Amino acid sequence: MSFLDFSQAHTRRSLVLLATGALIGLAIAGYGLFTAQGTATRGMPAEAIATVNGRLILRTDFVTQVQTQFGVPFAESTTAQRQRVLDDMVAEELMVQRGLDADLASYDPEVRQALVNGVELQIFADVLARQPTDQQLQEYYNKHQEKYVRDGIMQLRDLMIPTASAQQPPSEEVLHMAHKAAKALRHGQPLEDVMKQFGLQDSRKLLDSGHVDTGDVFDFSAKARLDPPVYEVARKLQAGATSDPIVAPGGVHVVAMLKREPPHQRPFAEVTSEVWTDLKKDAQDQVRAGNLRYLASKADIKIAERKWD
C-alpha cells in the first residue's frame, strides 16, 4: 500500500498529516499572539512612552518629571526639554537594571538602606494616607497621658555631712547634727550660716558624680545626678521646704528646696499635633512588625549556633 495512495486508508499517513496540522495551527496562533495590536512586539502599550528590556517607562511619570524638572506645564515644554527628560529616564532605567544585575544591594550599604526605605514607604502607605479622627486622637491621648506631662523644675541645695567611707554608716552624732541643721533651716536661719555651724557641705563639691547644679534643673536631670534616695525625697518637696536627714552612700543629706515647679499634665488641646505624630508612629511600628513577621515566616533563616563568637 503506497504512502501517497489516498484511495486507501493509511495509518502512518494519517498520523503524519495530523501532526503537520497541529504544527501549522501552533504557528498561526503564535504569530497572532506576538503581532496582535497592543503587544510589546508590535507596538508600545498605551500607558508607556518607552520600554527598556521590557520594563515600562510610564507616560504619567514622564509628564510629571518634565513639569518638575523645568517648572512649566507639560503643554508649554519644548521638544528639547522632553527629549532630555526621556533620555535621562532611559539612562536611569538602564543603570537601575545594571545595579540589579550586579546585585549592588548585597554589598553597597546606601543601596540597601534605600531599598529598606522604599519597602517601608510601601507598607506605610495606607497608614500615612489615613487621617485619624478627633475621637481617635482623644482616645490615644487618654491612653498615653504619661507621654504628655511637662517635666518639673527644681532649684535646690543638696547639703551633706560626709562619712569616712561610702560603706560606713553615719554615727549617731552625725545624724543628730543633720537633724539640728534641718530644724534650723526650717526656722529661717540663713543657709550659709547653717552650713558653717553644723559642718554641711554642697554635695557637688564632695562627689565626683551624683551632684546637681544649684540653678534651675529639670526633674530628669536631678534624677540622673542625685542619689536615688535623695531624689525620691527631693521631688516631693515644695518650694521653701527642707527635708529630714537622708542616709545615702557617702554621708547624710539634707535637701533645701529653694524653688519648685512640679510636673503637670499638658492638656489635649496643647499637644494635639504631638498626639497625631505619636499615633501615626505607633501605627507604622505595628505595620512594620507585622510585615516583618510575615516575611520571616516565608523565609528560610538560619542562625549560627555560635553566633556571638
C-alpha positions in Angstrom: 0.0 0.0 0.0 1.6 3.3 -1.2 2.0 6.2 1.3 0.7 8.6 -1.4 -2.3 6.4 -2.5 -5.2 8.4 -1.0 -7.8 5.9 -2.3 -7.0 3.6 0.7 -6.6 4.2 4.4 -3.0 4.5 5.6 -2.3 4.7 9.3 1.2 6.2 9.1 0.0 8.9 6.6 -2.9 9.8 8.9 -0.5 10.4 11.9 1.9 12.5 9.8 -0.9 14.7 8.5 -2.4 15.1 12.0 1.0 16.2 13.4 1.6 18.6 10.4 -1.8 20.2 11.0 -1.1 20.7 14.7 2.2 22.4 14.0 0.6 24.7 11.4 -2.1 25.7 14.0 0.5 26.5 16.6 2.5 28.6 14.2 -0.6 30.6 13.3 -1.5 31.1 16.9 2.0 32.2 17.8 2.1 34.7 15.0 -1.2 36.2 16.1 -0.1 36.4 19.7 3.1 38.2 19.1 1.9 40.5 16.4 -1.5 41.5 17.8 -2.3 45.2 18.3 -1.0 46.5 21.7 1.6 43.8 22.3 5.2 44.7 23.1 6.5 43.2 19.9 4.2 45.1 17.6 3.5 48.4 19.4 4.0 50.3 22.6 1.5 49.9 25.4 -0.7 53.0 25.6 0.4 53.8 29.1 4.1 53.7 28.3 6.3 56.2 26.4 9.2 53.7 26.2 10.4 50.3 27.3 13.8 49.2 28.4 14.3 45.5 28.3 10.6 45.1 28.7 10.3 47.5 31.7 7.8 50.3 31.1 8.6 54.0 31.4 5.1 55.4 32.1 3.8 58.5 30.4 2.4 59.8 33.7 5.9 59.6 35.2 7.4 61.2 32.1 4.9 64.2 32.3 5.5 64.7 36.0 9.2 64.6 35.5 9.1 67.2 32.7 7.0 69.6 34.8 9.1 69.1 38.0 12.4 69.4 36.2 11.7 72.5 34.2 8.9 74.1 36.3 6.5 74.6 33.4 3.2 72.9 32.4 3.8 69.9 30.2 2.0 71.6 27.3 4.4 74.5 27.4 7.6 72.4 27.5 9.8 72.2 24.4 10.7 69.2 22.3 14.3 69.5 23.5 13.2 69.5 27.1 11.0 66.5 26.6 13.8 64.6 24.8 16.3 65.4 27.6 13.9 64.1 30.2 13.2 60.9 28.2 16.9 60.3 27.7 17.5 60.7 31.4 14.7 58.3 32.3 16.0 55.7 29.9 19.5 56.1 31.2 18.3 55.8 34.8 16.4 52.6 34.0 19.5 51.2 32.3 21.5 52.0 35.4 18.9 50.5 37.7 18.8 47.3 35.8 22.6 47.1 35.7 22.6 47.6 39.5 20.1 44.8 39.9 22.1 42.5 37.6 25.3 43.3 39.6 23.4 42.6 42.9 24.5 46.0 44.1 22.3 45.8 47.1 24.3 42.9 48.5 27.3 45.0 49.3 26.5 48.7 49.0 25.1 50.0 52.3 23.5 53.0 50.7 21.6 50.9 48.2 20.5 48.5 50.9 19.2 51.4 53.0 17.4 52.9 50.0 15.7 49.6 49.4 14.7 49.3 53.1 13.3 52.8 53.0 11.4 52.1 49.8 9.8 49.0 51.1 8.8 50.7 54.3 7.2 53.6 52.4 5.2 51.0 50.5 4.0 49.2 53.7 3.4 52.6 55.4 1.3 54.0 52.5 -2.1 53.1 54.0 -1.1 54.4 57.4 0.3 57.6 56.1 -2.8 58.2 54.0 -5.2 57.5 56.8 -6.3 60.6 58.8 -7.1 59.9 62.4 -10.4 61.3 63.7 -10.6 63.7 66.6 -12.1 60.8 68.7 -9.2 58.5 67.8 -6.7 61.3 68.8 -8.5 61.8 72.1 -8.6 58.1 72.9 -4.9 57.8 72.2 -4.2 60.8 74.5 -6.3 59.3 77.3 -4.4 56.0 77.0 -0.9 57.6 76.9 -1.2 60.6 79.2 2.2 59.9 80.7 3.8 61.0 77.4 2.3 64.4 77.7 3.5 65.5 81.1 5.6 68.7 81.3 8.7 67.9 83.4 9.1 69.7 86.7 11.8 72.2 87.6 13.6 72.4 90.9 16.3 74.6 92.4 17.8 73.0 95.4 20.8 72.7 97.6 21.9 69.1 98.4 23.8 69.5 101.6 25.6 66.6 103.3 27.8 65.6 106.2 30.2 63.0 104.7 31.2 59.8 106.4 34.7 58.4 106.3 33.7 55.9 103.5 30.7 55.0 101.4 30.4 51.7 103.2 30.5 53.3 106.7 27.1 54.1 108.2 26.7 57.5 109.8 27.2 57.8 113.5 24.5 59.0 115.9 26.4 62.2 116.3 26.3 62.9 112.6 22.6 62.1 112.4 21.9 64.4 115.3 23.8 67.2 113.7 21.8 66.7 110.4 18.5 66.9 112.3 19.6 70.1 114.0 20.6 71.6 110.7 17.3 70.7 109.1 15.5 72.3 112.0 17.5 75.5 111.8 16.7 75.8 108.1 13.0 75.4 108.8 13.2 78.2 111.3 14.6 80.5 108.7 18.2 80.6 109.6 20.4 81.6 106.6 21.6 78.6 104.7 25.3 79.6 104.6 25.2 80.1 108.4 23.7 76.7 108.9 26.3 75.0 106.7 29.1 76.6 108.8 27.5 75.9 112.1 26.8 72.2 111.5 29.5 71.3 109.1 27.3 70.7 106.0 28.8 71.0 102.5 27.4 71.0 99.0 27.4 67.5 97.6 28.6 68.9 94.2 31.8 69.8 95.9 32.2 66.5 97.6 31.2 63.9 95.0 32.7 63.3 91.6 29.3 62.3 90.3 25.8 62.4 91.7 25.8 66.1 92.4 23.3 68.6 91.0 23.8 72.3 90.0 22.4 75.0 92.2 20.5 76.7 89.4 17.2 75.6 87.9 17.2 72.0 86.7 14.6 69.7 85.2 13.4 66.7 87.2 15.0 64.3 84.8 18.4 66.0 85.2 18.1 65.9 89.0 17.1 62.3 88.9 20.2 61.4 86.9 22.5 63.3 89.2 21.2 62.8 92.7 21.4 59.6 94.7 18.1 57.7 94.3 17.0 58.0 97.9 17.8 61.8 97.8 15.9 62.3 94.6 12.8 60.4 95.8 12.6 62.8 98.8 13.5 65.9 96.8 10.9 65.5 94.1 8.1 65.6 96.8 9.3 68.8 98.5 7.6 72.1 97.9 9.4 75.4 97.5 10.9 76.6 100.7 10.7 73.1 102.3 13.6 71.3 104.0 13.9 67.5 104.1 14.6 65.3 107.1 18.1 63.8 107.0 18.6 61.2 104.2 21.1 58.4 104.6 22.9 57.6 101.3 26.2 56.2 100.3 28.9 58.6 101.4 27.1 60.5 104.0 23.9 62.1 105.3 22.0 64.6 103.1 19.7 67.5 103.9 17.9 68.9 100.9 16.8 72.6 100.9 14.2 73.2 98.1 14.6 76.8 97.0 12.2 76.7 94.1 9.8 74.1 92.8 7.6 73.7 89.8 6.1 70.2 89.9 5.3 68.2 86.8 1.9 68.8 85.3 -0.3 67.2 82.7 -0.4 69.1 79.4 -4.0 69.4 78.1 -5.1 67.7 74.9 -5.6 70.9 73.1 -1.9 71.9 73.7 -0.5 68.6 72.4 -2.9 67.6 69.6 -0.1 67.7 66.9 2.2 65.6 69.1 -0.6 63.1 69.7 -1.2 62.9 65.9 2.5 62.2 65.3 2.8 59.6 68.1 -0.4 57.8 66.9 1.0 57.6 63.3 4.4 56.4 64.6 2.8 53.7 66.7 0.6 52.6 63.7 3.7 52.4 61.5 5.6 50.4 64.1 2.8 47.9 64.3 2.5 47.6 60.5 6.3 47.2 60.2 6.4 44.5 62.9 3.5 42.6 61.2 5.2 42.8 57.8 8.5 41.5 59.2 6.7 38.6 60.9 5.1 37.7 57.6 8.3 38.0 55.6 10.2 35.9 58.2 7.5 33.2 58.1 8.1 32.9 54.4 11.9 33.0 54.5 14.5 30.3 55.2 16.5 31.9 58.0 19.4 30.0 59.6 21.3 31.4 62.6 24.8 30.0 63.5 24.9 28.2 66.8 27.9 30.1 67.9 26.6 33.4 66.6 28.4 35.6 69.2 31.9 34.1 68.9 
